[in-house]
Amino acid sequence: MPAWIKCEITVNSSKCRSAALSAIILIVCLSELALLTPTTALAYIGPGAGISFFGSVLGILATIFVAIGAILLWPVRRMMKRRKAAKAAESAAGPE
């Protein structure tokens, strides 16, 4: 007979509580192991789901690349705007 059953029948001491706790932990661990074991899903994923997933990934990647491009091109656009403003100021002042 397991120790935790004897403990429940006889005396409720700390030794018995630790044996009962060990048994509970063992049961919980075995249950989790059984639930985490992969099994066959037996499910069909149609082509529409794959195309939707591909479109989502493509959209996310495009967003990332556009954001990086905007950050990298920001200084170039600023420089071009300053040059244009300087040329406009120079031409507005006219030849002296």
VEXDOTOR-724309 format. One record per residue: z, y, x of N, C-alpha, C, O in turn; residue in three letters. Coordinates in steps of 0.02 Angstrom, whole numbers, padded with zeros to 5 digits, always signed. Atoms other than C-alpha are relative to their C-alpha. Last residue first. Example, Ala and Ser with C-alpha at 12.3 -4.5 7.8 and 13.67 -1.06 7.14 Angstrom:
BEGIN
-00003-00059-00042+00357-00053+00684+00037+00055-00039+00045+00110-00014SER;+00000-00059+00045+00390-00225+00615+00000+00060+00045+00033+00059+00097ALA;
This chain:
BEGIN
-00028-00066-00015-02827+04646+01144-00030+00029+00061-00011+00084+00081GLU;+00010-00017-00071-02916+04500+01063+00027+00070+00012+00015+00115-00028PRO;+00066-00026-00018-02841+04449+00897-00005+00018+00074+00045+00019+00110GLY;-00015-00057-00043-02659+04430+00852-00065+00033+00022-00067+00094+00033ALA;-00022-00055+00044-02711+04319+00707+00014+00063+00041+00003+00119+00017ALA;+00059-00028+00031-02810+04207+00827+00017+00058-00047-00023+00103-00057SER;+00042-00030-00052-02658+04179+00937-00061+00033-00031-00080+00088-00011GLU;-00033-00062-00021-02542+04150+00790-00042+00038+00051-00045+00099+00050ALA;+00004-00047+00057-02663+04024+00716+00031+00066+00018+00005+00119+00001ALA;+00069-00024+00003-02681+03938+00885-00009+00051-00056-00045+00100-00047LYS;+00010-00044-00058-02492+03928+00904-00071+00028+00000-00081+00087+00015ALA;-00035-00063+00014-02472+03859+00727-00010+00049+00058-00018+00109+00046ALA;+00038-00033+00052-02604+03725+00760+00032+00068-00016-00004+00117-00026LYS;+00062-00025-00030-02521+03679+00924-00041+00040-00051-00067+00093-00035ARG;-00018-00057-00043-02351+03667+00838-00063+00030+00033-00069+00091+00037ARG;-00016-00056+00045-02424+03557+00699+00018+00062+00041-00002+00117+00023LYS;+00063-00026+00027-02506+03443+00829+00013+00060-00046-00026+00108-00046MET;+00035-00035-00054-02341+03424+00923-00065+00031-00026-00082+00088-00009MET;-00037-00062-00013-02249+03382+00762-00035+00041+00054-00041+00102+00047ARG;+00015-00045+00055-02380+03253+00715+00034+00068+00010+00005+00120-00005ARG;+00070-00020-00009-02365+03172+00887-00019+00049-00056-00051+00100-00042VAL;+00007-00051-00053-02174+03172+00878-00072+00024+00009-00083+00083+00024PRO;-00033-00063+00018-02176+03085+00707-00006+00052+00055-00024+00109+00040TRP;+00049-00054+00004-02304+02952+00757+00032+00068-00016-00003+00119-00013LEU;+00033-00010-00065-02175+02825+00820-00049+00059-00002-00058+00092+00049LEU;-00049-00022-00049-02062+02843+00668-00033+00015+00067-00017+00064+00099ILE;-00020-00069+00018-02207+02834+00546+00049+00028+00051+00045+00086+00069ALA;+00055-00046-00017-02277+02681+00636+00017+00072-00015+00001+00117+00024GLY;+00000-00006-00074-02108+02592+00629-00055+00049+00021-00045+00090+00065ILE;-00060-00038-00020-02095+02627+00442+00002+00011+00075+00016+00066+00099ALA;+00012-00069+00019-02275+02570+00411+00060+00044+00021+00050+00099+00046VAL;+00048-00029-00047-02243+02410+00509-00015+00073-00016-00023+00113+00030PHE;-00031-00007-00066-02084+02370+00412-00048+00033+00049-00028+00079+00085ILE;-00049-00055+00004-02165+02405+00244+00032+00012+00067+00041+00069+00088THR;+00038-00063+00002-02314+02295+00288+00047+00060-00002+00034+00110+00032ALA;+00026-00012-00067-02197+02153+00338-00039+00066+00003-00033+00104+00051LEU;-00057-00018-00042-02103+02166+00172-00023+00017+00071-00002+00066+00100ILE;-00023-00067+00018-02264+02168+00073+00057+00024+00043+00059+00082+00063GLY;+00051-00047-00025-02334+02017+00167+00021+00072-00016+00012+00117+00026LEU;-00009-00005-00072-02172+01922+00136-00050+00050+00030-00032+00089+00074VAL;-00063-00034-00013-02181+01961-00049+00011+00009+00075+00030+00064+00098SER;+00009-00071+00016-02365+01915-00061+00063+00040+00014+00059+00096+00039GLY;+00042-00028-00052-02334+01749+00027-00011+00075-00010-00009+00114+00037PHE;-00041-00004-00060-02190+01709-00091-00039+00033+00057-00013+00076+00092PHE;-00049-00053+00011-02297+01750-00242+00043+00010+00062+00056+00067+00082SER;+00037-00063-00005-02440+01643-00175+00047+00059-00010+00042+00109+00025ILE;+00018-00011-00070-02322+01499-00146-00036+00065+00011-00023+00101+00060GLY;-00062-00017-00035-02246+01514-00319-00014+00013+00073+00014+00059+00103ALA;-00019-00069+00017-02418+01519-00399+00062+00023+00036+00067+00080+00057GLY;+00031-00047-00047-02472+01362-00305+00018+00073-00015+00016+00115+00030PRO;+00071-00013+00009-02349+01256-00401-00027+00051+00048+00011+00083+00085GLY;+00009-00071-00009-02182+01194-00340-00075+00013-00002-00112-00009+00042ILE;+00067-00021-00018-02147+01023-00410-00001+00076+00006+00021+00112-00039TYR;+00022-00060+00035-01972+00952-00408-00069+00019+00024-00087+00006+00082ALA;+00045+00021+00053-01909+00780-00362-00022+00059-00044-00020+00055-00105LEU;-00004-00048+00055-01768+00858-00261-00041-00023-00060-00023-00008-00117ALA;+00067-00020+00020-01740+00711-00144+00005+00044-00062+00041+00028-00109THR;+00034+00052+00039-01563+00706-00079-00069+00027-00019-00084+00086-00009THR;+00063-00017+00034-01472+00802+00054-00029-00060-00038-00026-00117-00015PRO;+00051+00048-00021-01290+00757+00088-00065+00016-00037-00066+00017-00098THR;+00044-00031-00050-01187+00914+00061-00055-00046+00025-00100-00025+00061LEU;+00039-00053+00031-01108+00852-00101-00050+00032+00048-00102+00057+00026LEU;+00046+00030+00049-01054+00686-00026-00044+00054-00032-00102+00042-00046ALA;+00052+00036-00037-00982+00773+00127-00050-00030-00049-00110-00029-00035LEU;+00046-00050-00028-00889+00895+00015-00057-00034+00038-00115-00013+00033GLU;+00038-00028+00056-00814+00750-00083-00050+00051+00024-00107+00052+00002SER;+00049+00050+00019-00764+00661+00078-00043+00024-00059-00103+00011-00062LEU;+00052+00004-00053-00680+00818+00142-00054-00050-00018-00114-00037-00008CYS;+00041-00061+00004-00587+00846-00023-00057-00003+00052-00114+00014+00036VAL;+00041+00005+00061-00527+00665-00028-00046+00061-00005-00105+00054-00022ILE;+00050+00051-00010-00467+00673+00153-00047-00006-00060-00108-00012-00052LEU;+00050-00029-00046-00378+00838+00123-00056-00050+00012-00114-00031+00015ILE;+00039-00050+00038-00291+00763-00028-00054+00030+00043-00111+00039+00021ILE;+00043+00036+00046-00238+00610+00072-00044+00048-00040-00103+00035-00051ALA;+00053+00031-00040-00172+00717+00214-00049-00037-00046-00110-00036-00034SER;+00046-00054-00018-00075+00822+00089-00058-00027+00041-00115-00005+00032LEU;+00037-00016+00061+00003+00664+00017-00051+00055+00014-00108+00052-00010ALA;+00045+00056+00012+00052+00606+00192-00042+00013-00062-00102-00002-00063ALA;+00054-00005-00048+00123+00779+00231-00050-00057-00008-00110-00048+00001SER;+00044-00055+00018+00222+00777+00070-00058+00007+00048-00114+00020+00027ARG;+00040+00022+00056+00291+00604+00108-00048+00055-00022-00105+00041-00040CYS;+00047+00050-00026+00351+00658+00279-00047-00024-00055-00107-00033-00044LYS;+00053-00037-00034+00427+00814+00202-00052-00047+00029-00111-00031+00032SER;-00020-00033-00061+00527+00704+00082-00058+00037+00031-00114+00033+00005SER;+00046-00056-00011+00494+00658-00100+00023+00039+00062+00050+00094+00054ASN;-00033-00065-00009+00581+00488-00103-00052+00053+00015-00102+00039+00047VAL;-00068-00002-00026+00524+00318-00169+00029+00071+00001+00055+00094-00049THR;-00043+00047+00036+00374+00298-00283+00072+00008+00022+00119+00004-00018ILE;-00007-00023+00069+00283+00453-00225+00048-00044-00039+00083-00021-00084GLU;-00041-00060+00001+00316+00408-00045+00011+00026-00070+00066+00048-00087CYS;-00070+00020-00009+00252+00231-00068+00045+00061-00004+00100+00057-00031LYS;-00021+00030+00064+00089+00302-00140+00073-00022+00005+00112-00013-00042ILE;-00011-00054+00048+00070+00421+00009+00021-00027-00069+00056+00007-00106TRP;-00064-00034-00009+00098+00281+00133+00013+00052-00054+00070+00061-00075ALA;+00003-00060-00041-00045+00173+00070+00067+00037-00001+00107+00032-00048PRO;+00000-00059+00042+00000+00000+00000+00000+00062+00045+00037+00065+00094MET;
